[in-house]
Amino acid sequence: ECTKQEVLLVHTPSHSHQVESCQEGGLTQVGSDTYACIDSSLAARLATGTVLDVCRRVLSEQVANGCCIVRPPGHHAEPDQIMGFCFYNYVAVAAKMAMEEFGVERILILDWDVHHGNGTQAMFWDDKR
């Protein structure tokens, strides 16, 4: 499970609060096209934490490679907005963690989907690396 500090690498505090508020009720609409249930915030934290754990293990050479099959998706989550069924942008969180904790200078994020990951783009648009 990821920490709030890790989420805040790419998301705003208000975004984190909005995601964590999902646990307070039943099925609720949290974006123009996204609904959440009582366990949505936990699922988002677990997905993000899983991706972070695998990336840390690869970067510290505990394992040679890794693959994460996690839900909910993340690439549409913007720095300050839940969008497209995405709560936390776990790939962006992991990329930023790799840069800050391991000194990785450049990362290729290949978003294999029918449309681009606007959230990931927004998070790194102004990063000159």
ChimeraX attribute file (.defattr): number of C-alpha atoms within 10 A of each C-alpha:
attribute: neighborCount
match mode: 1-to-1
recipient: residues
	/A:1	15
	/A:2	19
	/A:3	11
	/A:4	14
	/A:5	11
	/A:6	18
	/A:7	24
	/A:8	16
	/A:9	17
	/A:10	25
	/A:11	22
	/A:12	15
	/A:13	14
	/A:14	13
	/A:15	20
	/A:16	21
	/A:17	11
	/A:18	17
	/A:19	21
	/A:20	19
	/A:21	15
	/A:22	21
	/A:23	17
	/A:24	11
	/A:25	11
	/A:26	12
	/A:27	14
	/A:28	14
	/A:29	12
	/A:30	19
	/A:31	15
	/A:32	10
	/A:33	11
	/A:34	14
	/A:35	18
	/A:36	20
	/A:37	16
	/A:38	16
	/A:39	15
	/A:40	21
	/A:41	21
	/A:42	17
	/A:43	17
	/A:44	25
	/A:45	22
	/A:46	19
	/A:47	25
	/A:48	30
	/A:49	20
	/A:50	20
	/A:51	23
	/A:52	23
	/A:53	17
	/A:54	18
	/A:55	22
	/A:56	18
	/A:57	15
	/A:58	14
	/A:59	16
	/A:60	11
	/A:61	10
	/A:62	10
	/A:63	12
	/A:64	9
	/A:65	11
	/A:66	11
	/A:67	9
	/A:68	13
	/A:69	9
	/A:70	15
	/A:71	15
	/A:72	21
	/A:73	19
	/A:74	26
	/A:75	24
	/A:76	23
	/A:77	26
	/A:78	26
	/A:79	23
	/A:80	17
	/A:81	21
	/A:82	25
	/A:83	21
	/A:84	21
	/A:85	20
	/A:86	25
	/A:87	32
	/A:88	34
	/A:89	27
	/A:90	30
	/A:91	20
	/A:92	27
	/A:93	24
	/A:94	24
	/A:95	23
	/A:96	21
	/A:97	20
	/A:98	19
	/A:99	14
	/A:100	12
	/A:101	10
	/A:102	12
	/A:103	10
	/A:104	14
	/A:105	11
	/A:106	11
	/A:107	11
	/A:108	6
	/A:109	12
	/A:110	8
	/A:111	12
	/A:112	8
	/A:113	8
	/A:114	6
	/A:115	8
	/A:116	13
	/A:117	20
	/A:118	14
	/A:119	25
	/A:120	24
	/A:121	15
	/A:122	16
	/A:123	20
	/A:124	14
	/A:125	10
	/A:126	8
	/A:127	7
	/A:128	6
	/A:129	10
